[in-house]
Amino acid sequence: MTPELDAPARAVRDAVVRIRDLHYSVNGRAILAGVDFEVRRRSVTAIMGPSGTGKTTLLRLITGQLRPARGQVEVDGQDLARLSRAALFALRRRMGMLFQQGALLTDLDVYENVAFPLREHTRLPERLLRHVVLTKLQAVGLRGAWRLMPAELSGGMARRVALARAIVMDPQILIYDEPFVGLDPVSLGVVLRLIRRLNDALGLTSIVVSHDVREITAVADHCCLLSSGRVIAAGPPRALQASDAADVRQFVHGLPDGPVPFHYPAPDYAAQAAEVH
Amino acid sequence: MRLARDLAASLLAAVRSVGGYTLFAARVLAAVPGALPRPGLVIAQVYNTGALSLVIIMLSGLFVGMVLGLQGFDLLQRFGSEESLGTAAALSLLKELGPVVTALLFAGRAGTALAAEIGLMRATDQLAAMEMMAVDPLRRVIVPRFLGGVIAMPLLAAIFSMIGIFGAQLIGVQLMGVDPGHFWSQMRAAVEFGDVMEGAIKSAVFGALCSLIAVYEGYHAVPTAEGVGRATTRSVVIASVIVLLVDYLLTAVML
């Protein structure tokens, strides 16, 4: 059961990603246990939740890197489980993905990294290609860094280059996996602003996985809170913040104890202390 | 009981690993035609695995040749046939030492570099990023590196043998005083085209095996620092053992 809190006002009604009754498990351990949710076109949707609740797994299922045990993932009207590898690759050309650490190709410089998808998929003349790449680098503010190698970039810069690479093919869906991890406040602010600006300027649909509640709720239209493999709340950020469900409150307000206990399950203290080898 | 279970488990793991290698090799070979239209990628890898291994191959070739010169001279002298030193050195280098020692050095120098590079690409999500950009990492990363190794190995082995013969000549003729006329003419008379081909076939097979093992171990590395280190070690250990084993089989078949 998903408590739908409120229908977002700004988002257009049709869904780009539709997930129904999604199950996934690794070595018999259930990671996702019946996830249902939708991502509306042109919205910024945040998938939030404590570490280890299957957020990244959910992204990998949405992009077809993993296959679900049960349930359905539909992207742009296509059921991923039924797609051939070629059709999946064709669909992925309409998706961009930003990996946690950027995942830039370490043997290519910034310019060639951003040019990479174009060189692989198109036969653009060099002048046009340069034009496209420089425009995208300009959009993330790193045109001046075009000849640097990935090793010479800071964490925030690397993620912005990866962002430029993710939008170079003009995707319709842009997916961010933990884009704020390990960023200083300035870089974080830059990336945060870019997520919103790119979404609106390019007419994208963005999906952001994060557990940085305050940051992501500032830009998201719609939030979806995962806990132990299920969606425990979904709706606009404000509704989530106002929610009085104990598990939602604990996560959104960062309370140390609550339905997610502070203590890892442990035996009786006295018994454990007495146990000396 | 536990011993039996452990044995069964390791047997199962071995069978699974052979199956994994076979399937992977089939996928790599099937992807080779797709990589051919972009020779630039392969040439870059011939440079990476071949040209960058040149110094170690040439130095080793020289010393192996010099040792052959000394030992061969000492041995042949006992039968009074030290003029055959050229033939002995050339045959042992072309047929055996050239391909085998080059392959072992290749596994140590180029193979480990390949495994570590691909393992790191896996660990830093670069391969997953390619998948997400609708680029097949097998075609873009693995096949060019495999082909680069397949092309580079025979060339390196040929250079190794050539320098080795030079080293044997250096010791035998210049130092020990074997007659240069005998040294070269006996070699030319005794070494046949088939001997050269035997070495060429061996080095091509070793090149394919070493490269395949290196890219397989890198591609299937556990995506952590420890996993990449382990994959690198595995690649050189497996490649060395397989090269020696296959060398015996090939020699038995071709002799």
Interface residues (C-beta under 8 A of the other chain):
Chain A: T63 Q65 F89 A90 R92 R93 M95 G96 M97 F99 Q100 Q101 A103 L104 L105 T106 F116 P117 E120 H121 A162 R165 M169
Chain B: L120 M121 T124 D125 Q126 A128 A129 E131 M132 M133 A134 V135 D136 R140
